[in-house]
Amino acid sequence: MLSTRTIGLGPALRRAVLKPRHGQTQALRAIFPKRSVQTQSLPPSASVDILNKQRLNRPSSPHFAIYQPQLTWLGSIANRVTGAGLSVLLYAYAIAYLVAPTTFDSTHVIEFVAAAPDAVKYAAKTVLALPFAFHSFNGLRHLSWDMGKFLTLKGAYNTGYAVLGATAVSTIALVLM
């Protein structure tokens, strides 16, 4: 192929090979008859009706409420919820700091926390420590899955229970700090 490019015969060879011969095209047309497709113009509102009719014919997947709760999907839902919750808290604090930097600086936050009762402090620390610990340990679990470890059903459940245990221990440790 390289020699044909060098000499410049590539386009001529392609034309010679791909040029239809009269006898061959007639035979191919007899074997493969040309099919015509009929189309019709529809108004834009008809496309919505067609789509709704197609949606009615789709099978509906069973709702998760009919299944017995499993550790794997509960862990997945909890991972998403804790990740979203931590993100919302981070962005809310960042936006609040941008809007009122003198109110949300370190000095005012420390004074506010020092003035709060101990029950409120422990409750707030638990609310922050629990999702942080779970999301962190479950993230490590997902990283191990990305490396191809613990992908069996038994491995998934063992790591799930390990995440729950590590979350409980680290949440208690973080709250008592």
C-alpha positions in Angstrom: 0.0 0.0 0.0 2.9 2.3 0.8 4.3 1.8 -2.7 1.1 2.8 -4.4 1.1 6.1 -2.4 4.6 6.7 -3.4 3.9 6.2 -7.1 0.6 7.9 -7.0 -1.6 5.0 -8.1 -3.8 4.9 -5.0 -6.8 6.9 -6.4 -6.6 5.2 -9.8 -6.6 1.7 -8.2 -9.6 2.6 -6.0 -11.6 3.9 -9.0 -10.8 0.7 -10.9 -11.8 -1.6 -8.1 -14.8 0.3 -6.9 -16.2 1.1 -10.4 -19.5 -0.7 -10.8 -19.7 -3.0 -13.8 -23.0 -3.1 -15.6 -23.6 -6.8 -15.2 -22.8 -6.9 -11.6 -25.0 -4.1 -10.6 -28.0 -5.6 -12.3 -27.4 -8.9 -10.5 -27.0 -7.2 -7.2 -30.2 -5.2 -7.7 -32.1 -8.4 -8.5 -30.8 -10.0 -5.3 -31.2 -7.0 -3.0 -34.3 -5.1 -4.1 -34.4 -1.4 -3.2 -36.7 -0.9 -0.3 -38.6 2.4 0.0 -39.4 3.9 3.3 -42.5 6.0 3.6 -42.3 9.0 5.8 -44.8 11.7 6.7 -44.5 15.1 8.2 -45.9 15.5 11.7 -46.5 18.6 13.8 -44.2 19.1 16.8 -47.1 18.2 19.2 -47.4 14.7 17.6 -43.9 13.8 18.7 -44.9 14.2 22.3 -47.9 12.0 21.8 -45.7 9.3 20.1 -43.2 9.5 23.0 -46.0 9.2 25.6 -47.4 6.1 23.8 -43.9 4.5 23.7 -43.5 5.2 27.5 -46.7 3.4 28.2 -45.3 0.3 26.5 -42.1 0.2 28.5 -41.9 -2.3 31.4 -41.8 -0.6 34.7 -39.1 -1.7 37.1 -40.2 -2.9 40.5 -40.0 -0.3 43.2 -37.3 -0.8 45.8 -39.8 -0.9 48.6 -40.9 -4.5 47.6 -37.3 -5.8 48.1 -35.8 -6.7 51.4 -33.2 -4.0 52.4 -29.7 -5.1 51.6 -26.5 -3.7 53.1 -25.1 -2.9 49.6 -27.8 -0.6 48.4 -28.4 0.9 51.8 -24.6 1.7 51.9 -24.8 3.2 48.5 -27.7 5.4 49.3 -26.1 6.5 52.6 -22.8 7.3 50.8 -24.7 9.6 48.3 -26.7 11.3 51.1 -23.7 11.9 53.3 -21.6 13.2 50.4 -24.4 15.6 49.3 -24.9 16.7 52.9 -21.3 17.4 53.6 -21.0 19.3 50.3 -24.1 21.4 51.1 -22.6 22.3 54.5 -19.2 23.2 53.0 -20.7 25.4 50.3 -23.2 27.0 52.8 -20.4 27.9 55.1 -18.2 29.2 52.2 -21.0 31.3 50.8 -21.9 32.6 54.3 -18.2 33.5 54.8 -18.2 35.4 51.5 -21.4 37.3 52.3 -20.4 38.2 55.9 -16.7 37.6 56.5 -16.7 39.3 59.9 -19.6 37.2 61.2 -18.2 33.8 60.1 -14.5 34.3 60.9 -12.7 31.9 63.2 -13.0 34.2 66.3 -16.7 34.5 66.1 -17.3 30.8 65.4 -15.1 29.8 68.4 -17.0 32.3 70.7 -20.3 30.9 69.4 -19.3 27.3 70.1 -17.9 28.1 73.5 -21.2 29.8 74.5 -23.3 26.8 73.4 -24.4 24.2 76.1 -22.5 20.9 76.2 -25.5 18.9 74.9 -25.7 21.1 71.8 -21.9 20.8 71.2 -22.1 17.0 71.4 -25.2 16.9 69.1 -23.5 19.1 66.6 -20.3 17.1 66.7 -22.2 13.9 66.1 -24.2 15.4 63.2 -20.9 16.4 61.6 -18.7 13.4 62.6 -21.1 10.6 61.6 -21.5 11.5 57.9 -17.8 12.5 57.7 -16.6 9.2 59.1 -19.0 7.1 57.1 -18.3 8.9 53.8 -14.6 8.6 54.4 -14.5 4.9 55.2 -17.0 4.1 52.5 -14.8 6.0 50.1 -11.9 3.8 51.0 -14.2 0.8 50.4 -15.0 2.1 46.9 -11.3 2.6 46.3 -10.6 -1.0 47.2 -13.3 -2.0 44.7 -11.7 0.1 42.0 -8.5 -1.8 42.7 -10.4 -5.1 42.2 -10.5 -6.1 45.8 -13.5 -7.5 47.8 -15.8 -7.7 44.7 -17.4 -10.9 45.8 -20.7 -10.9 47.6 -19.0 -12.0 50.8 -16.3 -9.3 50.4 -18.9 -6.6 49.8 -20.7 -7.6 53.0 -17.6 -7.9 55.0 -16.3 -4.5 54.0 -19.8 -3.1 54.6 -19.8 -4.3 58.1 -16.2 -3.1 58.6 -17.3 0.4 57.3 -20.2 0.5 59.8 -17.9 -0.6 62.7 -15.2 1.9 61.8 -17.8 4.6 61.5 -19.2 3.9 64.9 -15.8 3.8 66.6 -14.4 6.9 64.8 -17.7 8.9 65.4 -17.5 8.2 69.1 -13.8 9.2 69.1 -14.4 12.4 67.2 -17.3 13.4 69.4 -15.3 12.9 72.6 -12.4 14.9 71.4 
